[in-house]
Amino acid sequence: MLTHRGSSDYRNHEPRKGDVRLFGSKNVSEGRTVCDDNWDMADARVLCRQLNFPGARSIVTGKDYGQAPGPIWLDDINCKGTETHLFTCEFKGWGETDCTHKEDVGVVCINVDIDDSTHSLDHSIGLSDFLGQIFDDGNDCDFLIVVQSPTGNKQQDGTPEIRQKTICAHKMILSQIPFFNASVGISTITVNLSLTCQTHFTSFIRYIYTRKMDVTLSSALCLHQMASNFGLKQLMEDIGRLFSKILPEDSTFHNQVSFYKYAVETKDLVLEENCVQYMAWNYQNLTRSPAWSGLSVGLLRALLTRSDLVAPDEYFVLQSVERWISEKGDSIDLETQADLLGRIRFPMIPAEKLYVIESSSPLYSTHKTMYRDNMLKAFQFNVLLFSNLTKQKFGKENINYRPRIYTAESWSIILDQTRSKSFSTPVHNSLIFKDNVMSWQANIFINRYECSNYGLSCETFPVARLTPQSYISKSNILFRNRVLLVCQGQYVCQIQDFKNNMASVSANATQVLPYPCPDDQFTYQFVVTPEYV
C-alpha cells in the first residue's frame, strides 16, 4: 500500500489501499514515487491528479530524494492519461516488481500555490478608445488650456491680432505631464503656439489621453516641437524618424540643415543622427548646394568625424573644407580653422595629390605647421609598412588611418541595367601597393534562381554579391566593402555592408529604406574599401 503526502484534501485521512505519496522533498508537489519502468508524462499526470494537483510539470530522473522505506508496490505502469487513479491503469500487479528504490522515478506536479505566475493582459487599445471618447465628449472636464497664436495682422488699435482657442481637458490625465502643473491646484493654463501649429494642438492633447495619433508630413514638425516642449520624449523620437521620408526632397539642403539645427535645439538625438547621416551619405551634393556656405561649425565638425561620409576621395574632402573656411573669412577664428582641418584624414589622400597641396591650398601658408605635420604622416603611411607605422605610434586606432567611403573610379563600379560586372582595384591605397591589383566580380541577384546558379541560398531580394577573383597574402589588410543604393542617380538612400561577400539590400517590397526612393528606381554602386588591421 502507498500512502499520500501531498495536497490538503488527502492529508488528514488514514492511508487506504491505492493511495500514493511523494517522498523525499520539502515541496509537497515534488518527490519520488513508483518504479521508473515505462514511466512517462501520461502516468505522471494521473499521479498528480490523484494527489489533487491540476497536472504534472515534469518527470525527474537521477535526483537524490533520499532512501525510501518499505516495499515497491507498482511497476510497469501504463496509463492513458485520462485515469483518475494510478491503480486503474495497467500494471504488473500489486507488489510484483523487479525494481529497487534506486529506480524510483521523481515527479514534479503543478502546484498553484507555488506556480501562480503572472500573465499580463493588455487591453490598452480598448482603454485608449475609451479615454479618447472622454476627451471628445468633454464631460466633467476641469482644466482649461488656452492656446494663443499671433496671426501676423494688426488690430485697429495697432496691437497684434491674436487667434485664441480653448480646450477643456481633465486634470487627472494631464497631471502625468509636468508642464501643465495640473496637480498643483491651477485650473487654467495659456500656451503660445504659431498659428500653423495651433491647428494640430487638439490632436496633440488627445494623444496624451489615447497614446495614439495620426501624423502627416505636414503636421510632423509642429507635433515634434510640441512633443519636445511638453516633454513627451517617445513621441518626439518617433516623429523624428518620420523626417527621413522628407529629407531627400530638398536638393538645396536648406531643409536638412534646418532640421539639424532644430534637432540640436530640442536635443532630439534620433533626428540629429538622421540628418547628419543623410548629409554624410550625400556629402558631394551638399558641398555643391546653396546651403553649404551656411553650415555651422558644429554640423561640419559632425560630418568630418564620420567614417560613413561618402566622397570621391579624401582630397575632395580637404578641398571642400578649405573652400568653406575661405568663404567664411574672418568670422571663423584660426583655432577653429585648425580644428576642422585637423579632422581631414591626410594619410587617406591619394599620394599623387599630396604633392600639390602646398602649391594649391589657399590655407597652407596660414596653417603651415599643421599641414606639414599631417602631410609627413601621410607620406610615411605611403612608404612604410603598417608594422613600422605602429612602432612609430601611428596605430590603427587613430581615426586618421581609417578610410571613409571613397567612390572614385579606381575604387568603385556602378551596376544599373547590367547586373553583373568584373572590375579591378588596387590592393590598398598605400603607395607601397601601387603595382598590386585586386580583381572583383559584382552581382545583383533578384530571385532564388539566380542565386542557385551560383550555388547560393538567398533569403531576401535583391541581394548584392561582391567576390574577390584574386587573393592576397597580406594578413594585415581587411576589406570593408559596401554597396550604395543611389536613387534615380541623385542621392544615396541606403548603404549596406558586405558580410561573407553578400549584402542584403532593403527594398520597399521587403524592408523600409533609410531614405525612400520612388518606385525603387536606384542603381547599385559597389565600393571597395581596404584598410590596415
C-alpha positions in Angstrom: 0.0 0.0 0.0 1.2 3.5 -0.8 0.3 6.5 1.4 -0.1 10.1 0.4 1.9 13.2 1.4 0.6 15.8 -1.0 -2.4 18.1 -1.1 -4.5 19.1 1.9 -7.5 17.0 0.8 -5.7 13.8 1.5 -3.5 15.0 4.4 -5.9 14.3 7.2 -7.3 10.9 6.4 -5.9 7.5 7.2 -4.0 5.7 4.4 -6.1 3.5 2.2 -5.2 0.9 -0.4 -4.5 2.7 -3.7 -3.3 5.9 -2.1 0.0 7.4 -3.3 2.5 9.8 -1.9 5.6 11.8 -3.0 8.7 11.1 -0.9 11.9 12.9 -0.2 11.2 16.6 -0.9 10.2 19.6 1.3 7.9 20.6 -1.6 4.6 18.8 -1.3 4.3 18.8 -5.1 7.6 17.0 -5.8 9.2 13.8 -4.8 9.9 10.1 -5.6 7.1 7.7 -6.3 6.8 4.3 -8.1 9.4 2.4 -10.2 10.5 4.2 -13.4 9.9 1.3 -15.8 7.8 2.6 -18.7 7.0 5.7 -16.8 6.0 8.8 -18.9 4.1 12.1 -18.6 0.8 10.4 -19.1 1.4 8.3 -15.9 2.7 11.5 -14.1 -0.5 13.4 -15.0 -2.6 10.7 -13.5 -0.5 10.6 -10.3 -0.6 14.4 -9.9 -4.4 14.5 -10.4 -4.8 11.7 -7.8 -2.9 14.0 -5.4 -5.3 16.8 -6.3 -2.8 18.8 -8.3 -4.0 20.2 -11.6 -1.4 18.3 -13.6 2.3 17.3 -14.0 5.1 19.7 -14.7 7.9 17.3 -15.3 9.5 13.8 -14.7 12.7 13.8 -12.7 15.3 11.0 -13.0 18.6 10.7 -11.2 17.8 13.2 -8.4 18.6 12.0 -4.9 15.3 12.1 -2.9 16.8 10.1 0.0 16.4 6.5 1.0 12.8 5.3 0.6 11.5 2.7 3.2 9.0 -0.1 2.5 8.2 -2.3 -0.4 7.6 -1.3 -4.0 4.0 -1.8 -4.9 3.7 -0.7 -8.5 5.9 -1.5 -11.6 5.5 -1.3 -15.4 2.6 1.2 -15.1 0.9 2.1 -18.4 -1.7 4.9 -18.2 -3.6 6.6 -21.0 -3.5 9.9 -19.1 -7.3 10.1 -18.6 -7.5 7.9 -15.5 -8.2 9.4 -12.0 -6.0 6.9 -10.0 -2.8 5.1 -10.7 -4.3 1.7 -9.7 -6.9 2.0 -12.5 -4.0 2.0 -15.0 -2.4 -1.2 -16.4 0.4 -2.5 -14.1 2.1 -5.9 -13.3 0.1 -6.4 -10.1 0.4 -5.3 -6.5 3.9 -5.9 -5.2 5.1 -7.6 -8.5 8.4 -5.8 -9.4 11.9 -6.2 -10.4 12.9 -2.7 -9.3 14.9 -1.4 -6.4 14.3 2.0 -4.8 17.3 3.3 -6.8 14.9 3.1 -9.8 12.1 5.2 -8.2 11.0 8.0 -10.5 10.7 11.6 -9.4 7.7 13.7 -10.3 7.1 17.5 -10.1 3.4 18.3 -10.1 1.9 21.7 -10.9 1.2 23.5 -7.6 -1.0 26.6 -8.0 0.3 27.8 -4.6 3.8 27.9 -6.0 3.4 28.2 -9.7 0.9 31.1 -9.7 2.9 33.0 -12.3 1.7 36.4 -13.6 0.4 36.8 -17.1 -0.3 40.3 -18.4 -3.5 41.0 -20.2 -3.1 44.1 -22.3 -6.4 45.7 -23.2 -4.9 49.1 -23.6 -6.4 49.5 -27.1 -9.9 49.4 -25.7 -8.9 51.7 -22.9 -7.3 54.1 -25.4 -10.5 54.4 -27.3 -12.5 54.9 -24.1 -10.2 57.7 -23.0 -10.4 59.2 -26.4 -14.2 59.3 -26.1 -13.9 61.0 -22.7 -11.7 63.7 -24.3 -14.0 64.1 -27.3 -17.2 64.4 -25.2 -15.6 66.9 -22.7 -17.8 65.7 -19.9 -16.7 66.8 -16.4 -13.6 68.4 -17.8 -11.9 70.6 -15.1 -8.8 72.1 -16.8 -8.8 74.8 -19.5 -5.9 75.1 -22.0 -6.0 78.5 -23.7 -4.0 78.4 -27.0 -2.9 81.8 -28.3 -1.3 82.3 -31.8 -0.4 85.6 -33.5 -2.0 85.9 -36.9 0.6 88.4 -38.2 -2.1 91.0 -38.7 -2.7 94.2 -36.7 -6.0 95.2 -34.9 -7.5 98.6 -35.3 -5.7 99.9 -32.3 -2.4 98.7 -33.7 -1.8 95.8 -31.4 -1.0 92.3 -32.8 -4.1 90.2 -33.7 -4.2 87.0 -31.6 -6.2 84.0 -32.5 -7.4 82.1 -29.4 -8.6 78.6 -28.9 -9.7 76.9 -25.7 -9.6 73.2 -25.0 -11.3 71.7 -21.9 -9.4 68.7 -20.5 -9.1 66.7 -17.3 -6.6 67.3 -14.5 -6.3 63.6 -13.7 -5.0 62.9 -17.2 -2.8 66.0 -17.6 -1.3 65.6 -14.2 1.0 63.0 -15.8 2.6 65.8 -17.8 4.7 68.1 -15.5 4.4 71.0 -18.0 0.7 71.6 -17.3 1.1 71.8 -13.5 -2.4 70.2 -13.3 -1.7 68.7 -9.9 -0.8 71.9 -8.1 -4.3 73.5 -7.9 -4.5 75.6 -11.0 -7.3 75.1 -13.4 -6.3 77.2 -16.5 -3.1 77.5 -18.5 -2.1 79.5 -21.5 0.0 78.0 -24.3 1.6 80.1 -27.0 2.0 78.5 -30.4 2.4 79.5 -34.0 -0.8 79.8 -36.0 0.2 76.8 -38.1 0.8 74.6 -35.1 -2.4 75.7 -33.4 -4.5 73.5 -35.8 -2.7 70.4 -34.6 -2.8 71.1 -30.8 -6.1 69.3 -30.2 -4.7 66.1 -31.8 -1.7 66.5 -29.5 -3.8 66.8 -26.3 -5.9 63.8 -27.5 -2.7 61.8 -27.8 -2.0 62.4 -24.1 -5.3 60.6 -23.4 -5.0 57.8 -26.0 -1.3 57.5 -26.8 -2.4 57.2 -30.5 -2.1 59.8 -33.2 -2.1 60.2 -37.0 0.9 62.1 -38.1 1.3 63.6 -41.6 4.4 65.1 -43.2 2.7 68.5 -43.0 1.9 68.1 -39.2 5.2 66.4 -38.2 7.3 69.5 -37.4 4.6 71.1 -35.3 3.8 67.9 -33.4 7.5 67.2 -32.9 8.0 70.7 -31.5 5.1 70.2 -29.1 6.4 66.8 -28.0 9.7 68.5 -27.3 8.2 71.4 -25.4 5.9 69.2 -23.3 8.5 66.6 -22.5 7.0 63.6 -24.4 10.3 62.1 -25.4 9.0 58.9 -27.0 6.6 60.8 -29.2 9.3 63.2 -30.2 11.7 60.4 -31.2 9.0 58.5 -33.1 8.0 61.6 -35.1 11.7 62.4 -35.6 12.1 59.1 -37.6 9.4 60.3 -40.0 11.6 63.1 -41.1 13.7 60.6 -43.0 10.9 60.5 -45.6 11.2 64.2 -46.4 15.0 64.7 -46.2 15.7 63.7 -49.8 13.0 66.1 -51.2 15.1 69.2 -50.9 18.1 69.3 -53.3 19.1 72.7 -51.9 19.8 71.1 -48.5 18.2 74.0 -46.7 15.6 71.8 -45.1 18.1 69.2 -44.0 20.3 71.9 -42.3 17.2 73.5 -40.7 16.1 70.1 -39.3 19.6 69.5 -37.9 19.5 72.9 -36.1 16.1 72.1 -34.8 17.2 68.7 -33.6 20.1 70.2 -31.7 17.9 72.8 -30.1 15.4 70.2 -29.0 18.1 67.6 -28.0 16.4 65.0 -30.3 19.4 62.7 -30.9 17.4 60.5 -33.3 16.5 63.3 -35.7 20.0 64.8 -35.3 21.6 61.5 -36.4 19.1 61.1 -39.2 20.0 64.5 -40.6 23.8 64.1 -40.2 23.7 60.6 -41.8 21.8 61.8 -44.8 24.2 64.7 -45.4 27.3 62.5 -44.8 26.0 59.9 -47.4 25.3 62.7 -49.8 28.3 64.9 -49.0 29.3 65.7 -52.5 25.8 67.1 -53.3 25.9 69.0 -50.0 29.1 70.8 -50.9 27.6 71.9 -54.2 24.3 73.1 -52.7 23.3 76.7 -51.7 23.2 75.6 -48.1 26.9 74.6 -48.0 28.4 78.0 -47.1 25.8 78.4 -44.3 26.7 75.2 -42.5 27.5 75.7 -38.8 30.9 74.7 -37.4 29.1 72.1 -35.3 27.5 70.5 -38.3 30.7 70.5 -40.4 32.6 69.0 -37.4 30.0 66.3 -37.0 30.3 65.4 -40.7 34.1 65.2 -40.6 34.1 62.8 -37.7 32.2 60.2 -39.7 33.7 57.2 -41.5 30.4 56.7 -43.5 31.0 60.0 -45.2 30.8 59.4 -49.0 33.2 61.3 -51.2 35.3 60.7 -54.4 38.4 60.7 -52.2 39.9 62.4 -49.1 41.4 65.2 -51.2 37.9 66.2 -52.2 37.0 66.4 -48.5 40.1 68.6 -47.9 39.2 71.0 -50.8 35.6 71.3 -49.6 36.6 72.3 -46.1 39.2 74.7 -47.4 36.6 76.4 -49.6 34.1 76.6 -46.7 36.7 78.2 -44.4 37.7 80.6 -47.2 34.1 81.7 -47.8 33.6 82.3 -44.1 36.6 84.6 -43.9 37.5 86.2 -40.6 34.2 85.0 -39.0 36.0 81.7 -38.2 38.9 82.1 -35.9 42.3 80.4 -36.6 41.8 77.8 -33.8 38.5 76.6 -35.2 40.0 76.5 -38.7 42.9 74.3 -37.5 40.4 72.1 -35.6 38.4 71.5 -38.8 41.5 71.0 -41.0 42.8 68.6 -38.4 39.8 66.3 -39.0 40.9 65.7 -42.6 42.4 62.2 -42.8 45.6 63.2 -44.6 47.0 59.6 -44.8 44.0 58.7 -46.9 44.7 61.4 -49.5 46.0 59.8 -52.7 49.8 60.1 -52.9 49.8 61.9 -56.2 47.5 64.6 -54.7 49.7 65.1 -51.6 52.3 66.7 -53.8 50.1 69.5 -55.0 48.7 70.6 -51.6 51.5 73.0 -50.8 51.1 74.9 -54.0 47.3 74.7 -54.4 45.9 75.0 -50.9 44.6 78.5 -50.1 45.2 78.0 -46.3 48.6 76.3 -46.4 50.6 79.4 -45.5 48.2 80.2 -42.7 48.4 76.8 -41.1 51.8 75.7 -42.4 52.8 73.7 -39.3 49.5 71.8 -39.2 49.7 70.9 -42.9 53.4 69.8 -42.8 52.9 67.6 -39.7 49.9 65.9 -41.3 51.5 65.6 -44.7 54.5 64.0 -43.1 52.2 61.3 -41.6 50.6 60.8 -44.9 53.9 60.3 -46.8 55.1 57.9 -44.1 51.8 56.0 -44.5 52.5 55.7 -48.2 56.1 54.5 -48.0 56.3 52.5 -44.7 54.8 49.1 -44.0 52.0 49.1 -41.4 54.2 47.2 -38.9 56.6 50.1 -39.0 53.8 52.7 -38.6 52.5 51.0 -35.4 56.0 51.0 -34.0 56.1 54.8 -34.5 52.7 55.0 -32.7 50.7 55.6 -35.8 48.3 53.0 -34.6 45.2 51.6 -36.3 43.0 53.1 -33.5 43.9 56.6 -34.9 40.9 57.6 -37.0 43.2 59.4 -39.5 44.2 55.9 -40.8 40.6 54.8 -41.2 39.2 55.3 -44.7 35.8 56.8 -45.5 33.6 55.5 -48.3 35.6 56.7 -51.4 33.7 56.4 -54.7 36.4 57.4 -57.2 36.6 55.3 -60.3 39.6 53.4 -59.0 37.6 52.0 -56.0 34.0 51.5 -57.3 31.8 50.4 -60.1 28.1 51.1 -60.8 25.6 48.4 -61.8 22.3 49.5 -63.4 20.7 47.6 -66.2 23.6 45.2 -66.2 23.5 43.1 -63.0 27.0 41.5 -63.3 30.4 43.2 -63.9 34.0 42.5 -63.3 36.4 45.2 -62.3 39.8 45.8 -60.6 41.1 47.9 -57.8 44.4 48.5 -56.0 45.0 46.1 -53.1 45.4 49.0 -50.8 45.6 52.8 -51.1 49.2 53.0 -49.8 51.8 53.7 -52.5 53.6 50.5 -51.5 50.8 48.5 -53.2 50.5 50.7 -56.4 51.5 47.7 -58.6 49.3 45.2 -56.8 45.9 44.8 -58.4 42.8 43.0 -57.0 40.1 41.6 -59.3 36.4 41.6 -58.3 33.1 40.2 -59.5 30.0 42.2 -58.7 26.5 40.7 -59.0 22.9 41.7 -58.2 20.5 38.7 -57.7 16.8 39.4 -57.9 15.4 35.9 -57.4 16.3 32.4 -56.0 17.0 31.0 -59.4 19.9 33.5 -60.0 21.3 32.7 -56.5 21.1 29.0 -57.1 23.0 29.3 -60.3 26.0 30.4 -58.2 25.4 27.7 -55.6 23.9 30.2 -53.1 20.9 30.2 -50.9 19.4 33.7 -50.6 16.5 34.7 -48.2 15.6 38.2 -49.4 15.9 40.0 -52.7 17.5 41.9 -54.2 20.9 40.8 -52.8 24.3 42.1 -53.8 27.4 39.9 -54.1 31.0 41.1 -54.3 33.7 38.4 -54.5 37.4 38.7 -55.0 38.7 36.9 -58.1 42.3 37.1 -56.8 43.7 36.8 -53.3 46.5 38.5 -51.4 48.7 37.1 -48.7 48.7 40.3 -46.7 47.1 39.3 -43.4 47.0 42.9 -42.1 44.7 44.2 -44.9 41.0 43.9 -44.4 38.3 44.8 -46.9 35.2 46.6 -45.5 33.3 46.8 -48.8 29.8 48.4 -49.2 27.1 48.7 -51.7 25.4 52.1 -52.1 21.9 52.5 -53.4 21.7 55.7 -55.5 18.2 56.8 -56.1 17.5 58.0 -59.6 21.2 59.0 -59.9 20.5 61.8 -57.4 21.1 60.8 -53.8 22.3 57.8 -51.7 19.3 56.3 -50.0 21.0 53.3 -48.4 24.4 51.9 -47.6 24.9 48.2 -46.8 28.0 46.4 -45.6 29.1 43.1 -47.1 29.3 40.1 -44.8 30.8 37.0 -46.3 30.7 38.7 -49.7 26.9 39.2 -49.5 24.8 42.2 -48.8 21.0 42.1 -48.4 19.5 45.2 -50.0 16.5 46.7 -48.3 13.8 47.4 -51.0 10.4 48.9 -50.3 8.8 45.5 -51.0 10.7 43.8 -48.1 12.1 46.4 -45.7 11.9 50.2 -45.3 14.8 52.1 -46.8 16.6 54.5 -44.6 15.5 57.2 -47.1 12.8 56.5 -49.6 13.3 56.1 -53.3 10.2 56.4 -55.6 9.4 53.1 -57.3 12.8 51.7 -56.2 14.5 53.4 -59.1 18.0 53.1 -57.9 21.4 52.0 -59.2 23.9 49.9 -57.2 27.4 51.3 -56.6 29.9 48.8 -55.3 32.7 50.3 -53.3 35.9 48.5 -52.3 37.5 49.8 -49.0 40.7 48.2 -47.8 42.2 49.2 -44.5 45.0 48.1 -42.2 44.0 45.9 -39.2 
